[in-house]
Amino acid sequence: MVEPVAERTIVVERPLDLRLTLGQLGHGRGDSTIRFEPGRVWRATRTPLGPATVRLTDLGERIQATAWGPGAEWALEAAPALVGADDDPAVLEPHHPIVRELARRMPGLRIGRTGVVMEALVPAVIGQKVTGTEAGRAYRALLLAYGEAAPGPAGLHLLPPPATLAALPYHAFHPLGLERRRADTLRRAASHATALEATVAMPLPDAYARLRAIPGIGAWTAAEVALRAFGDADAVSVGDFHLPNLICWALAGEPRGDDARMLELLEPYRGQRGRVIRLLEASGLRAPRYGPPMSPRPTVDW
């Protein structure tokens, strides 16, 4: 067993559910940047001080954080925010009976924040306008082709560093399942990684504006990043294929909806709309399906 570099104990007000809180950081089956075990989560990350692996163990009244790698101290410093220790689910006013029931059933779901932008941005760009299956496959292919082993004993992998992504020609992404549009967005964002990482210290409106200043990063991608990297409890992924149907079905009994109707139904929760969405997604509730599932599409240059 590789000896850890550092450890710390995080005292949190219960309840806190590690799997529910950190589940949004996984990207499909086979995501080797994160591992969920009973009462424990392992996560690999590229910190400003270098790579790290952090292990979070639920010990009841506290979370034990253990870290490996050059970025271990940074990862431990960021661990309370990661698990949502400073998040207060009680700020949600559950107007709707379903939201009230889900908040009661899942009181341990927190909105955490990673404090690292590119690790949220890369899978978000990969997930643009494709099915979850396609996105997961391309994300795994990117890890295998250009990622590297994370420090520590868990056998996790790190996303390729921004410099590697920025230097790749667009056609190098094609065998991974990424057409030129998404490939160019990844390359462009990676070339501005330093400026994008700085958004974690900016007011949310300014952070969103800087994200969206990169061509190819729209409202959906920015919200996906903000929820994870900034811990924005109000993040709404406008433009999602399934989300409006879920919101409209859960909050109004309408099996289909669009972004405008979704935003209308979420308006009473402004400031906490992302939290409501997380509760609904974690519930397993789904809108009725009226047709065959979407099929994977061939990779083409758009």
N, C-alpha and C positions, 0 to 999 in steps of 0.2 A: 504494500500500500504506500503510495506517495504521500509524504507528510504534508499537511496543510501549511500554508504560509501564515495564516492568521484566522482568528475566530472572534465572534462577538455574540452576545445575547441580546435579543430584542424583546423588550417587554411591551405587550400590546393589550389593549382592552379586547376582551373576547365578546362575541365570537369572531373568529377569522378563519376562513377556509382557504388554505393555500391553493388547492386545485382549482377552485372556482375563481379565485382572484388572479392566478397566473395562467389560467387556461387560455386566455386570449393571446398569449405569447407563443403558443404552438401553432404551426402552420402545416397541418395535415399529417397523415401517418408517415412515419419514417423521418420526421424532423429531428435531426441529430444535434440540434443546438439546445435542446431541452429534454428532460426526462421526468416523468411523473411516477412516483412510487407511493405506496401507502404511507401517509404522514410525512412525505419528503418530496422535495423538488430539486433537481439539479439544473443549472442553467449556465451556458457558456456565453461570454460577452467580450466585446472589444471596448475596454474602457479608455479614457484619455491617457491613462498611464500604461496601457498595454493589455494583452489578453488575460482573461481570468475565467475560472470556473467557480461558481458559488453553489453550495449545497445548503438548502433551507430545510430544517427539521422541526416539525411541530412537536413541542414537548409539553403541550397543555397550556400552562400559564405564560410560556415564552416561546420564542422562535430562536433556535440555535443556528447561526450563520457561520459557515466554514468556507474558506476560499483558498484557491491555489493560483499561482501565476503572478506575473509582474504587476497586474492590475488588481491584486487581491485586496489591498487596503482600500482602494477606491470602491471596489465592489461591496465591501463590507460597510463602508460609509453610506453607500446608496441603498443598502438592503432594507432599511425601514420604509423608505418611500416605495421600493419595489413591491413589498407585501401590503402596501396600503395602511401602514401603521398610523399615518397622520390623516387618513381619510375617515370621514364620519358618515356612515350610511344613514344615520338618523335624520340628516338634513332633508331627505326625500319626503315629500308630502304625498302619500299614495292616494290620489283622488279616486282612481278607478279600482273596483273590487279585485280585479285580476292582479294589478300592480301591488295592491295591499297584501294579497295572499302570497305573492311571490317574495315580497320583502320579508314577510313573516317566515316563509319556508327557507329562505336563503340569506339569513342575516349576516353570514360570514363572507359574502361577496363584497370585496372592497375594490375601489378604483386605485390601483397602484400606478407607479410611473417608473420607467426604466432609466430616464435621463440620457438615453442614447438614441439619436435620431435615425442613423442609417440602418440600424438593425430592424427598425420598424418600417422604414421607407422601402427597402429592397423587396421584402415580400409583398408590400402593398402594391408596388409597381408591377410585380409579376402577376398579381391577382387582378389587374385591370381587365375588365371585359372578357373574362374567361370563367369557366366553371371552377369550383373548388378543387376538383380532381386534377384538372389541367394545371392549375396554379401550384398545387402541392408537388406534382411530378416535376415541374420546371424548377421549383425551389430546391428540391432534393438533388436534381441534376447539377444545379449551380454549386451546391455544397460539395458534391463529389468531384466535380471538375476543377474547381478553383479554391475551395475552402482549405482549411488546414486543421490539424488536431488541436483541440483545446488543452490547456494544462490540467493536471490533476488526474485522478484515477477513473473518471466516469466514462471515458471513451467518447466524449462529445466532440463536436466540430464547430469551428468558427466560420462565420461568413467570410468570404474573401475581403481583404482590406479595400477601401475606396480606390486607392492608387491602382490596384490590379483591375478593378472594374472599369475605371476611366481609361486605362491603356488598351483594353481589348477592342478590336475592331467589331463593328456591329454583327458581322457574319459569324463571329465566334459564338454568339448567343443562339444562333439558329439551331444547331444540334441539340440544344437544351430545351427547345420548344418555345423560343421567344422570337417573335417577328421583329422587324427593324424598328417599329414605333416604340415598343417597350424597351428594346435594347438601347436605343438612343436616349430614352428617358433615363435609364439606369446609368449610362455612361455620363450623361450631362449632370445628373445629380451627384454622382461620385466625384466629378471634377470640382464641385462646389461643396464638398463634404464639410470642410472646416466652417464655412459660413452657415451651413445647415445645422451642424451640431451646436452652434452658438445660440440657436433659437430656444434651447431649453431654459436659458436665463432671461428670455424676453417676455414681455406681456403677451398674453395669448393672441390678441388681434395682430400684433406685429409679427409674432411667430408664424401664424397662418399666412400672413401676407408674404413673408419671405419664402415659405414653402411653395406657395402658388406662383411665385415669380419665376420658378423653373418651368419652362415649357414641358408639358406632359404631365404635370402635377396639378390636378384639379381638386374640386371640392371633396370627392370621395376619398382620394388618396391622402389629402391633407388631414381629413378627419380620422382616418385609420391610423395615421402617424400620431396625431395629437392625443388620441385616447391612450395609446401605449407609452409613448415617450414623455408626454407632458402630464399625463393623468387628468386629461380634460373630461370631467364628468358630464359635460354638455355636448360632447362631440357627436355629430350625426352624419353618417356616411351617405350623403345625398348622391343619388345615382346608382345605388345598389340594385341588383336585379331582384333579390328576394325580400329585402328589408321592408319596403312599403307594404307588401302583401302581409307580412307577419304583423306589422304594427296595426294595419287596418283590420285584420282578422281578430287580433287580441283585444283591441280597444273599442272596436265598433261592430264586430261581427260581420265585416265586409270581406269576402274572400279575395278581393283584388283591390289594389289601390295604386296611386302614383305618389310622387314625391310631395306634391302640393298637399294632398290629403294626409299623408303621413305627418308632415310638419304641422298641419292644423291640429291633428289629434295629440301630438306631442307638446303643443304650445303650453298647456297648463303646467308642464314639467320643465319649462325653460330654466336653464342652469343645471338641471339634472337629467336632461334627455338621454345622454349617453348611459347613465346608470340604469334608466328604465329599459333601454335597448339591451344592455347586458343581462338584466334580469330575464327579459323575454327570451333572448337567445339561449341562455343557460337552462331555461325551463323545459326545453324540448318541444314547446308548442310550435306547430307549423300550420300555415294556411293550407286549405284543401288544394290538391293538385288536379288539374283538369286535362293534362296532356302528358305525353311521354317526357322523361327527363331529358335535359339538354345533352347532346352528344359531343364528345371532344371534336374539335375542328382542326384541320391541317394548319400548320404554321405557314403563314404567307406574309409578305411584306406589304404593310398598309401605308 
